[in-house]
Amino acid sequence: MRILTIGFSEEFAKELEKEISNYFICILDSAEDLYDATNFTYFRHYELIIIVDEKMKYAMERFVNEIKQKKPDTKVIILTDEPKSQAEFFKLSVDDVIYNHTQEADLIAARVLANMRNLYGTKISIDKLMIDIPTKKIKYDDKIVTLNGKTFDILVYLALRNQRVFSKDEIINALWEEPEYVSDNTVEVAINQIRKRLKSILGFQVIHTVRRRGYKFSSDVSQVKV
């Protein structure tokens, strides 16, 4: 999961990333302000954006609207020290507003978990397939295989979002620190490695190509790779 924080100090952003990493495999980018954030969102896709209220209502409204139009699934959380601002922010279609705990990284991370709970888990169980995230082991019945590095990260990213289709660009943006320098071929190679390793224990594929769109995870054996 790729996250963008806006308005945090560098030290607090690092602390927050550490706390969120207790729940998710994530990459966190940090922008100084809304203007700086626009440069990030122009090149990169985010599943979550956390914004410190800069007391610039019009700029905030315009930014949130642009984000939601570009990628409606992106969740937006705003931190504010003005309790009366909460209602106004919710009118902007943000997903959450944090008021009492704006300086407590562990509690902000807990609110992130509450908003992104569908992507949380130390283990993924789908039918007979079990993926253990901490140990990076994949088990099917009594057979076990281990994947490392980005091959494992891609498998987890797709499995947690079972049946959703992701383009190569979305996968790169989510899992690489500097996606601008990663080629589509890197994803293709990793996907082929995943397929080769898993088919040896499953007997069927779980990563499926959706023509002209990208890849999705599915353990449905009736599906055929196209």
C-alpha positions in Angstrom: 0.0 0.0 0.0 1.4 3.4 -0.9 0.5 6.3 1.4 1.1 10.0 1.1 1.3 12.2 4.2 1.0 16.0 3.8 2.1 18.6 6.3 4.0 16.3 8.7 7.5 16.9 9.9 10.1 14.5 8.5 10.6 12.9 11.9 6.9 12.4 12.6 6.3 11.0 9.1 9.0 8.4 9.8 7.5 7.5 13.1 4.1 7.2 11.6 5.4 4.9 8.8 7.0 2.7 11.5 3.6 2.4 13.3 1.6 1.8 10.2 4.1 -0.9 9.1 3.0 -2.9 12.1 -0.3 -3.5 10.2 0.5 -3.2 6.5 3.3 -3.7 3.9 3.5 0.0 2.9 5.5 2.7 1.3 5.1 6.2 2.7 5.8 9.4 0.8 5.9 12.7 2.6 4.9 16.1 1.1 5.4 19.5 2.8 2.1 21.0 1.8 -0.8 20.7 -0.7 1.2 22.2 -3.5 4.0 19.8 -3.0 1.5 16.9 -2.7 0.1 17.8 -6.1 3.4 16.9 -7.7 3.4 13.5 -5.9 -0.1 12.7 -7.0 0.6 13.7 -10.6 3.1 10.8 -11.0 2.1 8.3 -8.3 -1.1 6.6 -7.2 -2.0 6.4 -3.5 -4.5 4.1 -1.6 -4.4 6.5 1.4 -3.6 10.2 1.9 -3.2 11.7 5.3 -3.4 15.5 5.5 -2.6 17.9 8.3 -5.1 20.8 8.2 -3.4 23.9 6.8 -6.4 26.2 7.4 -6.8 26.6 3.7 -10.3 25.5 3.1 -10.6 26.2 -0.7 -7.2 24.6 -1.4 -8.1 21.5 0.7 -11.5 21.2 -1.1 -10.0 21.5 -4.5 -7.2 18.9 -3.7 -9.7 16.4 -2.2 -12.0 16.7 -5.2 -9.2 16.2 -7.6 -8.0 13.1 -5.7 -11.4 11.5 -5.6 -12.0 12.2 -9.3 -8.7 10.7 -10.3 -9.0 7.6 -8.1 -12.3 7.3 -6.2 -10.9 4.3 -4.1 -8.2 6.5 -2.5 -9.0 7.1 1.1 -8.4 10.5 2.6 -7.9 11.2 6.3 -7.5 14.8 7.7 -5.9 15.8 11.0 -7.1 19.0 12.6 -6.9 20.8 15.9 -10.2 22.6 15.3 -13.1 20.5 16.5 -15.6 22.7 14.5 -13.8 21.9 11.3 -14.7 18.2 11.4 -18.2 18.6 10.0 -16.9 20.7 7.1 -14.2 18.2 6.2 -16.7 15.3 6.1 -18.7 17.4 3.6 -15.7 17.2 1.4 -16.2 13.4 1.1 -13.1 12.6 3.2 -13.1 9.2 4.8 -12.1 10.2 8.3 -11.2 13.2 10.5 -8.9 12.9 13.5 -9.1 15.6 16.1 -7.9 14.3 19.5 -4.8 12.4 18.6 -3.0 14.4 15.9 0.4 14.1 17.6 0.2 10.4 18.5 1.5 8.2 15.7 0.3 4.9 17.2 -3.3 6.1 17.5 -3.2 7.6 14.0 -1.9 4.2 12.7 -4.8 2.5 14.6 -7.3 4.8 12.7 -5.6 3.9 9.5 -6.1 0.3 10.3 -9.8 1.0 11.0 -10.2 2.6 7.6 -8.1 0.0 5.7 -9.0 -3.1 7.7 -9.9 -5.1 4.6 -6.2 -5.0 3.6 -5.0 -6.0 7.0 -3.9 -9.5 8.1 -0.8 -11.4 9.0 -2.3 -14.4 7.2 -4.3 -14.7 4.1 -6.5 -17.8 3.8 -8.4 -18.5 0.6 -9.9 -22.0 0.2 -6.9 -24.4 0.9 -4.3 -21.7 0.2 -2.6 -19.9 3.1 -0.1 -17.1 2.8 1.8 -16.3 6.0 3.0 -12.7 5.6 5.6 -12.5 8.4 7.4 -15.7 7.4 6.8 -15.2 3.7 5.6 -18.8 3.3 2.8 -20.1 1.1 1.1 -23.3 2.1 -1.4 -25.5 0.1 -2.4 -28.6 1.9 0.9 -30.0 3.2 3.0 -28.3 0.5 5.0 -25.2 1.3 6.9 -22.7 -0.9 8.8 -19.5 0.0 8.9 -16.4 -2.1 11.2 -13.4 -1.4 11.4 -9.7 -2.2 9.0 -8.1 -4.6 7.7 -11.4 -5.9 6.2 -12.1 -2.4 5.0 -8.4 -2.1 3.2 -8.6 -5.4 1.5 -11.9 -4.4 0.3 -10.4 -1.1 -0.8 -7.1 -2.7 -3.0 -9.0 -5.2 -4.2 -11.6 -2.8 -5.4 -9.1 -0.2 -7.4 -7.5 -3.1 -8.8 -10.8 -4.3 -10.5 -10.6 -7.7 -9.6 -6.9 -8.3 -7.7 -6.1 -11.5 -4.5 -4.0 -11.2 -2.4 -2.6 -14.0 1.4 -2.9 -14.0 1.6 0.8 -13.3 -0.6 0.5 -10.2 1.4 -2.5 -8.9 4.7 -0.6 -9.4 3.3 2.6 -7.7 2.2 0.6 -4.7 5.3 -1.5 -4.1 8.4 0.4 -5.3 10.0 3.3 -3.6 10.8 5.1 -6.8 8.2 3.8 -9.4 9.4 6.2 -12.1 12.5 4.1 -12.5 10.8 0.7 -12.7 9.8 -0.8 -16.1 6.7 -2.8 -16.9 9.0 -5.7 -17.7 10.1 -5.9 -14.0 6.5 -6.7 -13.0 6.1 -9.3 -15.9 9.3 -11.1 -14.7 8.1 -11.2 -11.1 4.6 -12.4 -12.1 6.1 -15.2 -14.2 8.3 -16.2 -11.2 5.2 -16.3 -8.9 3.3 -18.4 -11.4 6.1 -20.9 -11.9 6.7 -21.3 -8.1 3.1 -21.6 -7.1 2.0 -23.9 -9.9 4.5 -26.4 -8.7 2.6 -26.8 -5.5 -1.0 -25.8 -6.5 -1.3 -27.4 -9.9 -3.1 -24.3 -11.2 -2.5 -20.6 -11.5 -3.7 -17.9 -9.0 -2.4 -14.9 -10.8 -4.5 -14.2 -13.9 -3.9 -11.9 -16.8 -6.9 -9.7 -17.8 -6.3 -8.6 -21.4 -5.4 -5.0 -21.8 -6.1 -4.3 -18.1 -3.5 -6.1 -15.9 -3.5 -8.8 -13.3 -5.7 -10.2 -10.6 -5.6 -12.9 -8.0 -8.1 -15.7 -8.0 -7.9 -19.2 -6.7 -10.8 -20.3 -8.8 -9.4 -23.2 -10.8 -12.1 -22.7 -13.5 -10.4 -19.5 -14.6 -8.0 -19.7 -17.5 -5.0 -17.4 -18.0 -5.5 -15.4 -21.3 
